C-alpha cells in the first residue's frame, strides 16, 4: 500500500474492474463467495485461471487475515 490515498483508491478501482471482467469472479461474486479483488488479481498474475484463481485468491485472503491478527502476548524481554 502506498502513502498516497488517491493512488490507492485508483489501484483498488482498477483491480475491481479487472476482477469483474472475469466470468469466474462474477459467478463467485453473485454466489457471495468471491475473494477480494486484490487477491484475485494477484492470483491471475500468478498464472491461475477460473476456479484455480478463486482458490488461490481465497488462500491469499486467509493468509493476509492471519498475518494481520493482533497478538495479545507482549514481546519477550531480551
N, C-alpha and C positions, 0 to 999 in steps of 0.2 A: 504494500500500500504506500502510495506516495504522500508527501506532505501537502499536496495541492488538492483541496476538496473538489474543485471543479473538474480537474483531470480525473480524479477518482470516479466522479459521477458519470463522466463521459465514457470511461472504461467499462463501468458496470452496465451502462445502457448498450454499449457495443456488444458486450458479451451476451446480454439478454437477447438482443436481436439475432445474434449468431446462433444461439441455442434454439430459439424459437423457429428458425428456418429448418431445423432437423425434425423429420416426422416422428422419430422415436421419442424425442424430448417432448414434443407436443402431446403425444399419446400419454406419456407419463404425467405430464402436467394436467391433462384432463382427468386422469385417474387419481390425482392427488398424491402421486408418488415420485414427483420429479426432484432431482437433486438441485443444488444451487447452480445457477448458470455459469458461475466461475469454475466450479468443479467440472461441469460438463464440457466446457470449452477446453479445459486442461486435458481432460480425457480424450477429446478429439485431437488435440495437438500431440498427444502421446501415441496416436495411431489407432485408437479404438473406434469402432463404428457401431451404431444401433444399440442393441441390448448390452453388448460388451462395454460400450461407452457409459451407459447408465449404471452398470455395476461398478465400473471403475470410479465414476463420479460419486456414487454413494460411499464407496470406500474412502475416497478423498475427504468427503464431508465428515465422516466418522473420525478420521484421523485428525482433522482440524479441530473438531469439537473436543476430542480427547486431549490434544495438545494445549488447548486454551482453558482447561479446567483449573480453577484456583486451588491451591493446596492449603490445607488447614494446619499443616505442620510447619513450624518455624525452621529456618535453615540451621544446620548443625554448626556448633562452635568449632573453630579450628584449633 
